[in-house]
Amino acid sequence: MSPEKQGSVIKNHSLTSPIGFSATAAGLIFAGVYLFLLHTTNINWDEFNFLAGVYAIQQGWSLPSINNFHTVLYAWVTRIPGNEIDQILAARLVQMAIFSGSMFLLYQLSRTILEVPASLLVILFAMTYTDVVQHAYSFRFDTLCLFFSLLSTWLLVCHHSLTKAALAGLALAIALLISVKTIFWAIPIGLLSLVLVVYPRPGERATLRLLILIVTTLLAITGIHLLRLALTDADSAGLVTHTSTMASSIAHSGHKMFLEEGLLPKADYLFRGIHRNLGHWILMGLGTIIAVILTLSSSRERIRGLAVLLALLPLSSILIYRNSFPYFYVYVLPPAMIAAGLALEFLAEKANRISQTTSRLVFLFGVCAPLTTLFLYLSAETKEGIEKQRLVIDAVHTIYPDPVPYIDGYRMISSFHKQGFFMSTWGMENYHSRGEPIFESILRQSHPQMLVHNHPAFFGRGKTAPVGDERYRNLLSQDQSILRRHFINHWGPINVPGKMLHIIETNRTRTFEILIPGIYRLESEFETIIDSTLVKPQQMITLTEWHLISSPEPQIVTLRWAAAKPPPEHHPPDEWLFDGL
């Protein structure tokens, strides 16, 4: 049904109609839900890593990459008062505003295909899909990529200006600079441009606008990246090495992302999403069938069918993309809801042959069904909050008021310089594929002053890690041994450099090794002899490499990193700090 079709009952609906009013009220309801979840949902490790990337660029720990433009967009977040939790919550608010902008752009694009009520329901479907509800505000790539991809599409489709085509290219370039996954949108945008060339309308200048889009995108990517590199302090040789390494990394990542795990690499998350959002998928499937029929027709409705099919293309990436985790649906699912809107519009038109009331009931069902899905999801969720994470991060900043190098799994202390790799499933796979221990070298060269047990691989005595793939839970035995022998518990999951020595035989000398040189505090019941020097309890001593120790009395001797301040008095959380995906 074309927008110009005068006899359609759908044409008579508006924002002030019962349907429009219901959709608007529903939008306000789940906007409030989103804001509540934004402030209470457990912060994922990816969000801490995202913030750590901003700090890394600002503090010179790494050079700009082709895929970290978010560090420019969010450069301000490190100046937010408070700790990492407060900064991520502030960033989440902005992400929520950006997602709202994406929904406005999606509505505008839907209006080129559908009428007002169906276009409003497209937004409702998108914002009630459970994975989107859970992750739309997350401090990740996906929300940013969605906005700039939709902005590029909107500038291209809804405007015929050459200037807007150039701006569309700039928006697409920014999306690509944020994440390489934008390729899943760049391809549909390119195909849409070709559709506009094949089916031109008067005054569109589609071919010229397509060329401007391509040229602007390439120039913007190159220019912005080179400008960022030029503003760093690295010398030219370092920049050449960095660029070469980055190109190699992108090639390796591309192979791993698309080729290693076959079709539907994250089928479990897909089937979970279908189970939770069955109505969304049924309408999307019906809309896809209708779009195929329209595309194969010889009428002017063919362009509408093609447009809907192109809107579905980003979602098809879940067939091959390794990282099709729930948060990825924030990026690829919203445009696919246009197909669901098309299905409802088709059903309403058929129902109108019975009566206008029946047609309106179809749309009211379209409002109530996704809201029911949202309600059932929220009522069944038992997600953990952020308080236990805040306790740990507050404790870290109490123990170390100034940043120090440290080890953890997920860059949770984003303002500190993490040593070692990011221990996602991808990172752990690469670590085990190399099969080389790394932490002895890290301790000798980087002298980390803290180890935060926030990954299953670090869990030891008295801790229970979440059940999961064993490949992702263990370090190599050499690395496990090194960390156990050179760190001691300080508070909860926070460990500091140190030794705990059980001296059973009196006046017998034994040796011990220090990989992190510095000043240590002796914690013991009796005086202890270290390197022929009598050391009293609580006395400071400088230690490097190998030392001799003996005691006139049997005792447990603890050597604790002296720079670590006393921990907070309250009890640490016993639970796992992260809630998963």
Stockholm file with secondary structure:
# STOCKHOLM 1.0

chainA/1-581         MSPEKQGSVIKNHSLTSPIGFSATAAGLIFAGVYLFLLHTTNINWDEFNFLAGVYAIQQGWSLPSINNFHTVLYAWVTRIPGNEIDQILAARLVQMAIFSGSMFLLYQLSRTILEVPASLLVILFAMTYTDVVQHAYSFRFDTLCLFFSLLSTWLLVCHHSLTKAALAGLALAIALLISVKTIFWAIPIGLLSLVLVVYPRPGERATLRLLILIVTTLLAITGIHLLRLALTDADSAGLVTHTSTMASSIAHSGHKMFLEEGLLPKADYLFRGIHRNLGHWILMGLGTIIAVILTLSSSRERIRGLAVLLALLPLSSILIYRNSFPYFYVYVLPPAMIAAGLALEFLAEKANRISQTTSRLVFLFGVCAPLTTLFLYLSAETKEGIEKQRLVIDAVHTIYPDPVPYIDGYRMISSFHKQGFFMSTWGMENYHSRGEPIFESILRQSHPQMLVHNHPAFFGRGKTAPVGDERYRNLLSQDQSILRRHFINHWGPINVPGKMLHIIETNRTRTFEILIPGIYRLESEFETIIDSTLVKPQQMITLTEWHLISSPEPQIVTLRWAAAKPPPEHHPPDEWLFDGL
#=GR chainA/1-581 SS CCTTCTTCGGGGCCTTSHHHHHHHHHHHHHHHHHHHHHHHSCCCHHHHHHHHHHHHHHTTSSCCCTTCTHHHHTGGGGGSSSCHHHHHHHHHHHHHHHHHHHHHHHHHHHTTTSCHHHHHHHHHHHHHSHHHHHHTTSSSHHHHHHHHHHHHHHHHHSCCCHHHHHHHHHHHHHHHHHCGGGHHHHHHHHHHHHHHHHSCCTTCCHHHHHHHHHHHHHHHHHHHHHHHHHTSSCCHHHHHHHHHHHHHHHHHHHHHHHTSSCSSTTHHHHHHHHHHTHHHHHHHHHHHHHHHHHHHSSSTTHHHHHHHHHHHHHHHGGGTCTTCCGGGHHHHSGGGHHHHHHHHHHHHHHHHTTCHHHHHHHHHHHHHHHHHHHHHHHHHCCCCCSHHHHHHHHHHHHHCSSCCCBBCSSCCSTTSCBCSCCCSHHHHHHHHHHTCCCHHHHHHHHCCCCEECCSGGGCCTTCCCCCCCGGGTCCCHHHHHHHHHHEEEEETTEEEEEEEEEECSTTCCEEEEEEEEEEEEEECSSCEEETTEEECTTCEEEEEEEEEEECSSCEEEEEEETTSCCCCSSCCCCSCSCCCC
#=GC SS_cons         CCTTCTTCGGGGCCTTSHHHHHHHHHHHHHHHHHHHHHHHSCCCHHHHHHHHHHHHHHTTSSCCCTTCTHHHHTGGGGGSSSCHHHHHHHHHHHHHHHHHHHHHHHHHHHTTTSCHHHHHHHHHHHHHSHHHHHHTTSSSHHHHHHHHHHHHHHHHHSCCCHHHHHHHHHHHHHHHHHCGGGHHHHHHHHHHHHHHHHSCCTTCCHHHHHHHHHHHHHHHHHHHHHHHHHTSSCCHHHHHHHHHHHHHHHHHHHHHHHTSSCSSTTHHHHHHHHHHTHHHHHHHHHHHHHHHHHHHSSSTTHHHHHHHHHHHHHHHGGGTCTTCCGGGHHHHSGGGHHHHHHHHHHHHHHHHTTCHHHHHHHHHHHHHHHHHHHHHHHHHCCCCCSHHHHHHHHHHHHHCSSCCCBBCSSCCSTTSCBCSCCCSHHHHHHHHHHTCCCHHHHHHHHCCCCEECCSGGGCCTTCCCCCCCGGGTCCCHHHHHHHHHHEEEEETTEEEEEEEEEECSTTCCEEEEEEEEEEEEEECSSCEEETTEEECTTCEEEEEEEEEEECSSCEEEEEEETTSCCCCSSCCCCSCSCCCC
//
